[in-house]
Amino acid sequence: MKKLIYIVFLMVISCNQKYSRNLAPNEITAEMILGNNNYQAICYGGYRTNTREVQPTITEIIEDLKILAAINIKVLRTYNVHYEEVSNLLKAISKLKKEDPKFEMYVMLGAWIDCKNAWTELPPIHNEESSRNAIEIEEAVRLTNQYPDIIKIIAVGNEAMVKWATSYYVTPTIILKWVNHLQDLKKQHKLPKSVWITSSDNFASWGGGDAEYHVEELNQLIKAVDYISMHTYPMHDTHYHPDFWGIKENEQKLSEKEKIDAAMLRSRDYTINQYESVVKYMKSIGVNKPVHIGETGWATQSNEHYGTDGSKATDEYKSAQFYNLMREWTTKEKISCFYFEAFDENWKDKANPLGSENHFGLINLKSQAKYVLWNEVDKGTFKGLTRNGKPITKTYKGDTKALWLDVKTPTSILKN
């Protein structure tokens, strides 16, 4: 009997994996994609210069899409709609789909949300919103209706509710307003009914942290979204909340690599705890819906809090370990993980080229695959593919010994 049940279980799994593949792109839904191991996800920005005034072209984005497709990425997350980058991305995907009907790439479309006076010299008013929000939402709706075969999710805001985002954060009421608006458009058949609506925010903003976030407006928002998209960044907390970061007393005799591997396992567990804290809060208010990871990542370089003079967290080895640990865990648990991010972008901290924000990508701006993807270079995964006209090669010229010269062991001692 147990054997029969197991065979039936395997047949169901197999059918689910094939289910979305046999449908037309318009019939593929977020519900089919999210949590489906055949649809790995990543955060995408195609900027190649230190300013967003220079938009990536369709040709450049096509280069990126081919690279990502080669490593089985099929879902991309974007962040706003008021730059040409997003429309170029959608055009690029459409072009590749026309050239090859089997090509699959879907989008989680971000609509940026700000409070009133955000990014100005005036004091931000967090319970009032920017007039630009309505324009952003309107454009997100337009693009979703234009590209229903590609856009499967709309995210209202990016870290828009977390209170350390002092320049622009809004109260949950504002996010709830726009989530309800989009849900109403679905009911009115003014948006595809299968598009899922969420907001992508820090785990604390979703109730997994301090009690100050546990307000009725958040509870209503959790009930209104189709799923929760949460962010978790243990790398940042190696500086801000380093309870997990360091070497335990009973690990002192391990090799340097073993010490670092143990620290990275604790980093993974730190993320799992944050994920579980969001699930626990959600269930405490009587809700049970999917929770996926909208962002997590690990920078490879920093001259600030996380580098050699700080927590010693950033290098290509630790970044690769975290990436692999996250993919392993989320794949096992059928959690979608929009890993941050595909390619380095140096506009994010153009005043400080060595700032960590510029170095979260799996591939750098020299078209070099970082350590996490060296094995893909060895396998020939990127054969014939280029970025900015350059073939994908390895960082450090593939010299592991040279890489390890930049890998530092955390110095803080943790109690057992």
Secondary structure as UniProt FT lines:
FT   HELIX           2..19
FT   HELIX           20..22
FT   HELIX           25..27
FT   HELIX           30..33
FT   TURN            34..35
FT   TURN            37..38
FT   STRAND          40..43
FT   TURN            52..53
FT   HELIX           58..70
FT   TURN            71..72
FT   STRAND          73..77
FT   HELIX           84..99
FT   TURN            101..102
FT   STRAND          106..111
FT   STRAND          115..116
FT   TURN            117..119
FT   STRAND          125..129
FT   HELIX           132..146
FT   TURN            148..150
FT   STRAND          151..158
FT   TURN            163..164
FT   TURN            166..168
FT   HELIX           172..187
FT   TURN            188..189
FT   TURN            193..194
FT   STRAND          196..202
FT   HELIX           203..206
FT   TURN            207..208
FT   HELIX           211..213
FT   HELIX           216..224
FT   STRAND          228..231
FT   HELIX           234..240
FT   HELIX           242..244
FT   STRAND          247..248
FT   HELIX           249..251
FT   TURN            252..253
FT   HELIX           256..284
FT   TURN            285..286
FT   STRAND          291..296
FT   TURN            305..306
FT   TURN            308..311
FT   HELIX           316..333
FT   STRAND          337..339
FT   TURN            348..351
FT   TURN            353..354
FT   HELIX           356..358
FT   TURN            365..366
FT   STRAND          368..369
FT   HELIX           371..373
FT   HELIX           374..379
FT   TURN            380..384
FT   STRAND          386..387
FT   TURN            388..389
FT   STRAND          390..391
FT   STRAND          393..394
FT   HELIX           395..398
FT   HELIX           400..404
FT   TURN            405..406
FT   STRAND          413..414
//
